[in-house]
Amino acid sequence: MGFEGIIGQELVLESLKRIVKSGEIGHAYLFSGPAGSGKKTLALLFAQALNCHNKLKRPCGQCLSCRRIASGNHPDLYILKPQGSSLKIGQLREIKDSLYLLSVEGGKKICIIYDAELMTLPAANSLLKILEEPPQDLVFLLLTARPWDLPATVVSRCTHFSLVPLAGEKMKAVLEKSNFAHSGEKDVIMALAGGNPGKGLEMASRGDWGKKYREALLLVDNIEHGPEENVFSRAEELARRDDLQEILDLLLLIYRDRLVRKLSGPGNELINSAARFNNNGSVESCAGTAKILIAEEQKTVFSLEKICRALLQLQEELQHNINLRLALEVLFLQMRGAV
């Protein structure tokens, strides 16, 4: 695959193409963006382009150099990844002497550093010393989800490319290209992925999001319109679920859409309509849909905003040691309007 196989990130791609075409190659490039945004893919394509044997199309993806880089087995490619929770100075020291040797194949020596924000301060200082007096044909490609956690002195030595979320149609094109998701599921996946292609593809590969969305709708109906004991029984059940994060994502999507509908009027279609998705992607009515749409008229903007904030807070608290059952009970009581 060449640069043309990438969907979106047009500004970054054009810049990389100009760099390759001009032959004016810097010594350090920083690719930033959340996990799944395509940093690794772009870095490997750029590395291929810098060493591609095909002068007409770089990267061609077919020559020996491109294939070796794609597989991670090129003699002039070095990849550093964190060991445990950090990337240590010893890892840089292990390859430092090799970085100063001549290229084995006469092209560029490429060092890709994954999760660069996890470099220890000694490792970052060691990298900085190399960047201050770099070998002629050495290129560093730093990948990070948190560029603000990198030392400013390192960032200042890099050409920085920031990857942006994909717009709706481009995200849809990524999912269609994957052939994972049913047509009806794409809207849910697109909304949950937030323009992140890696996250969208990972979600699409895991199966029936139409079924998961219907389950979340039924949960809303069950909590809002069922007996109060449902609050406690469903909280106990969901606290044991491995996919709780996904359920909370879907609940947030449902309430966010209800809030949008409340603010913009019933004539506006929701991002994810409550009537959707059977297994082959065609539309079907979901039990509880009518009650939920009627409830939109009864709930105020304030109450919907309150539920959305509660969902966001609970998602954040999942990173810590909390009493899940109790937290879900409080959330469900808010969904009922009882607190």
C-alpha positions in Angstrom: 0.0 0.0 0.0 1.2 3.5 -0.8 0.1 6.9 0.5 -3.0 6.7 -1.8 -4.3 3.9 0.4 -4.7 6.2 3.4 -8.2 7.7 3.9 -8.1 11.3 5.4 -5.2 13.1 6.8 -4.7 15.0 3.5 -2.6 17.8 4.9 -0.2 15.3 6.6 0.0 13.2 3.4 0.7 16.1 1.2 3.5 17.3 3.5 5.1 13.8 3.6 4.9 13.6 -0.2 6.6 16.9 -0.6 9.4 15.9 1.8 10.0 12.7 -0.1 9.9 14.4 -3.5 12.2 17.2 -2.5 14.8 14.9 -0.9 15.2 17.4 1.9 14.8 15.0 4.8 14.9 16.2 8.4 16.3 14.2 11.2 13.2 13.9 13.4 9.4 13.8 12.8 6.7 13.6 15.5 3.4 11.9 14.7 0.8 12.7 17.4 -2.8 11.5 17.7 -4.9 9.2 19.9 -4.5 5.4 19.8 -6.0 4.1 16.5 -5.5 7.4 14.6 -3.0 5.9 12.2 0.3 7.0 13.5 2.0 3.7 13.1 0.6 3.2 9.5 1.8 6.7 8.4 5.2 6.3 10.0 5.8 2.9 8.3 4.7 4.3 5.0 7.0 7.3 5.4 9.9 5.0 6.3 9.1 2.9 3.2 9.0 6.1 1.0 12.4 7.2 2.3 14.0 3.9 1.3 11.9 2.8 -1.7 13.7 1.5 -4.7 11.0 2.7 -7.1 11.8 6.3 -8.2 8.4 6.8 -9.9 6.1 5.9 -7.0 7.3 6.1 -3.4 6.4 4.1 -1.5 5.6 1.4 -4.0 4.9 -1.2 -1.4 6.3 -3.9 -3.7 10.0 -3.5 -3.8 12.3 -5.5 -1.4 12.9 -2.5 0.8 9.2 -1.6 1.2 8.3 -5.2 2.0 11.1 -5.5 4.6 10.0 -2.3 6.3 6.4 -3.4 6.3 7.4 -6.7 8.0 9.8 -4.9 10.4 12.8 -6.8 9.1 14.7 -4.1 7.3 18.4 -4.0 8.4 18.3 -0.2 8.6 15.0 0.0 10.6 15.1 0.2 14.4 11.9 0.1 16.5 11.8 1.0 20.1 8.8 0.2 22.3 8.3 0.8 26.0 9.4 -2.0 28.3 6.8 -2.2 31.0 5.5 1.3 31.8 8.5 3.3 30.3 11.0 3.5 27.5 14.4 3.4 29.2 17.8 4.9 28.4 19.3 1.4 28.2 17.1 0.7 25.1 18.6 3.7 23.4 22.1 2.7 24.4 21.7 -0.7 22.9 21.3 0.7 19.4 23.1 4.0 19.7 26.4 2.7 18.2 24.5 1.1 15.3 22.8 4.4 14.6 26.1 6.0 13.9 27.2 3.4 11.4 26.7 3.7 7.7 23.4 2.5 6.3 23.5 -1.2 5.3 21.6 -0.7 2.1 22.7 2.9 1.3 19.4 4.6 2.2 18.1 6.2 5.4 18.5 4.6 8.8 15.1 4.8 10.4 14.4 4.7 14.1 10.7 4.5 15.1 9.9 5.2 18.8 6.5 4.0 19.9 4.7 5.8 22.8 7.5 8.4 22.9 5.8 10.2 25.8 6.8 7.2 28.0 10.6 7.9 27.6 12.2 8.4 30.9 14.0 11.8 31.4 17.5 10.1 30.9 16.2 8.4 27.7 14.8 11.7 26.4 18.1 13.5 27.2 20.0 10.8 25.4 17.8 11.2 22.4 18.2 15.0 22.5 22.0 14.6 22.4 21.7 12.5 19.2 19.3 15.1 17.7 21.8 17.9 18.4 24.5 16.2 16.3 22.7 13.6 14.3 24.3 11.2 11.8 23.8 12.3 8.3 21.4 9.6 7.1 19.5 8.9 10.4 15.8 9.8 10.7 13.8 9.5 14.0 10.0 9.0 13.8 8.4 9.6 17.2 4.8 8.4 17.8 2.8 9.7 20.7 -0.8 10.1 21.9 0.4 12.8 24.4 2.8 15.2 22.8 2.5 17.6 25.8 4.2 14.9 27.9 7.3 15.1 25.8 10.1 17.4 26.8 9.8 20.7 24.9 13.4 20.4 23.9 12.7 17.2 22.1 9.5 18.4 20.4 11.4 21.6 19.2 13.8 19.3 17.3 11.0 17.6 15.4 8.7 18.4 12.5 5.3 17.8 14.1 2.4 16.2 12.3 -0.9 16.1 14.3 -3.4 13.5 13.1 -7.0 14.7 13.2 -10.3 12.7 13.6 -11.8 11.6 10.3 -15.0 13.4 9.1 -18.2 11.4 8.7 -17.9 10.3 5.1 -14.2 9.4 5.4 -14.9 7.4 8.5 -17.7 5.6 6.6 -15.3 4.9 3.7 -12.8 3.3 6.2 -15.6 1.0 7.5 -16.9 0.1 4.0 -13.4 -0.8 2.9 -13.0 -3.1 5.9 -16.1 -5.2 5.0 -16.6 -5.9 8.7 -19.7 -3.9 9.6 -23.2 -4.3 8.4 -24.5 -1.2 6.6 -26.9 -0.3 9.4 -24.3 -0.6 12.1 -21.9 1.9 10.5 -23.7 4.9 12.1 -23.4 3.6 15.6 -19.7 2.6 15.1 -19.0 6.0 13.5 -20.5 7.9 16.4 -18.8 5.8 19.0 -15.4 5.8 17.3 -15.3 9.6 17.1 -13.4 9.8 13.8 -10.8 7.3 15.0 -10.2 4.8 12.2 -8.3 2.2 14.4 -11.1 2.3 17.1 -13.8 2.0 14.4 -12.1 -1.0 12.7 -11.5 -2.7 16.0 -15.2 -2.2 17.0 -16.4 -3.4 13.6 -14.3 -6.6 13.8 -15.9 -7.5 17.2 -19.4 -8.1 15.8 -23.0 -7.1 16.0 -23.2 -3.5 17.2 -26.8 -3.4 16.0 -27.6 -6.0 18.7 -25.6 -4.1 21.3 -27.4 -0.9 20.4 -30.8 -2.6 20.7 -29.7 -4.0 24.1 -28.8 -0.5 25.3 -32.2 0.9 24.1 -34.0 -1.9 26.0 -31.9 -1.1 29.1 -33.0 2.5 28.9 -36.7 1.4 28.6 -36.2 -1.1 31.4 -34.8 1.5 33.8 -37.0 4.5 32.9 -40.3 2.7 32.7 -39.9 -0.6 34.6 -40.3 -1.1 38.3 -37.8 0.5 40.6 -36.3 -2.9 41.6 -34.9 -3.0 38.0 -32.4 -0.3 39.2 -30.8 -2.7 41.6 -31.1 -5.9 39.7 -29.7 -4.4 36.5 -26.9 -2.6 38.4 -25.9 -5.9 40.0 -26.0 -7.7 36.6 -24.1 -5.0 34.7 -21.4 -4.6 37.3 -20.3 -8.1 36.4 -20.2 -7.5 32.6 -16.9 -7.4 30.8 -18.4 -5.1 28.2 -19.6 -2.4 30.7 -17.5 0.3 28.9 -19.3 -0.4 25.6 -22.7 -0.3 27.3 -21.9 3.0 28.8 -20.7 4.3 25.5 -24.0 3.3 23.9 -26.0 4.8 26.7 -24.2 8.1 26.3 -24.9 8.0 22.6 -28.6 7.4 23.2 -28.9 10.2 25.7 -26.7 12.6 23.7 -29.0 12.0 20.7 -32.1 12.6 22.8 -30.6 15.9 24.0 -29.8 16.9 20.5 -33.4 16.1 19.4 -34.8 18.0 22.4 -32.7 21.1 21.5 -33.2 21.0 17.7 -36.8 19.7 17.5 -38.5 16.5 16.6 -38.2 17.1 12.9 -34.4 16.5 13.0 -33.3 12.9 12.6 -31.2 11.5 15.4 -27.6 10.5 14.7 -28.7 7.1 15.7 -32.4 6.6 15.2 -34.2 4.4 17.8 -35.6 2.2 15.0 -32.6 0.3 13.5 -30.6 -2.7 12.9 -31.4 -6.3 12.4 -28.5 -8.7 11.7 -28.4 -8.0 7.9 -28.3 -4.3 8.4 -31.9 -3.5 7.5 -34.2 -1.4 9.7 -36.4 -2.9 12.3 -38.4 -1.5 15.1 -37.0 -2.0 18.6 -39.3 -2.8 21.6 -39.3 0.2 23.9 -38.6 2.7 21.1 -42.0 4.4 21.3 -41.7 4.8 25.1 -38.3 6.3 24.7 -39.4 8.8 22.1 -42.4 9.8 24.2 -40.1 10.2 27.2 -38.0 12.7 25.2 -41.0 15.0 25.5 -41.2 14.5 29.2 -37.5 14.9 30.1 -36.1 18.4 30.3 -32.9 19.6 28.7 -31.5 19.9 32.2 -32.3 16.3 33.1 -30.8 14.9 29.9 -27.6 17.0 30.4 -27.4 15.7 33.9 -27.6 12.1 32.7 -24.9 12.7 30.1 -22.6 14.3 32.7 -23.2 11.3 35.0 -22.3 8.9 32.2 -19.1 10.8 31.4 -18.2 10.9 35.1 -18.8 7.1 35.5 -16.7 6.4 32.5 -13.8 8.3 34.0 -14.3 6.6 37.4 -14.0 3.2 35.8 -10.2 3.9 35.7 -10.2 3.7 39.5 -11.2 1.2 42.1 -14.9 2.0 42.7 -18.0 0.1 43.9 -19.4 -0.5 40.4 -22.8 -1.8 41.6 -23.4 1.3 43.8 -22.2 3.7 41.0 -24.6 2.0 38.5 -27.5 2.2 41.0 -26.9 6.0 41.3 -26.7 6.4 37.5 -29.9 4.4 37.0 -31.8 6.4 39.6 -30.7 9.5 37.7 -32.0 8.0 34.5 -35.4 7.4 36.3 -35.3 11.0 37.5 -35.3 9.9 41.1 -32.2 11.9 42.1 
